[in-house]
Amino acid sequence: MVERIPEEDGVGGSIPSRSTLVSTFKKIKRRNAVEDKKLVLIIEDYENLALAQKEYLEDHNIEVIVAYSLDEAGKALKEFGPWLALIILDARLNSAKINSTPLIQEARKNHCDKPIIATSEDDSDLEILIKAGATHSAEKSQAVLIALQILKNKGS
């Protein structure tokens, strides 16, 4: 089961409060302790793709958090960073230009040494994200397959 970070007051596009994130995290942490699942953060603004990726990973006994914006992703990284096994990161979140580089830099600054799979259909975006600290790159359609391979090889 995946926990999507809930929106406050039912208003679309709002940023979840810290208490909401902590509550969501506690539920996931308790369930993970019982089920021993890996935790993956998908950062993707295209909801249909994110939901398909989430479902695929769930089918392989992986817990998933989905963030649809830079703000949601930043909060999720701060709250869940130490427990993440892997991050799948879209290069362009709600933008025509690459804008997710700061998320990689923030993750690395906060000692998140987990694999980060940069996704884009534009090879130049992928090169930029690899230089920023992403460990892998993939077309969006291949990201979950690569994630499963990485997690299987890590044995984490």
QUIBELJO-V355231 format. One line per field, one symbol per residue. ss: DSSP state (a for helix, b for strand, c for the rest). phi: phi as a letter, one per 20 degrees, with the letter a starting at -180 (. if undefined). psi: psi as a letter, one per 40 degrees, with the letter a starting at -180 (. if undefined). A space follows every 50 residues. Layout:
ss->???
phi->???
psi->???
This chain:
ss->ccbbcccaaacccccccaaaaaaaaaaaaaaaaaaccbbbbbbcccaaaa aaaaaaaacccbbbbbbccaaaaaaaaaaaaaaccbbbbbcccccccccc aaaaaaaaacccccbbbbbcccaaaaaaaaaacccbbbcaaaaaaaaaaa aaaacc
phi->.ddeffeflmefnfeffffffffffffffffffeeleedcdddbeegffg fffgfffgfdmdecddddbfffffffffedgfdfeacdcffcdlbedfbe gffffffffemedffceecaedgfffffffffpfebcafgfdgfffgfff ffffme
psi->hihhhiiieehheihiidddddddddddddddddefiihhhhhhehdddd ddddddddeffhhhhhheiddddddddddeddeidihhhidhhfieihee dddddddddffheihhhhiiehdddddddddeeidiiiideedddddddd ddddf.
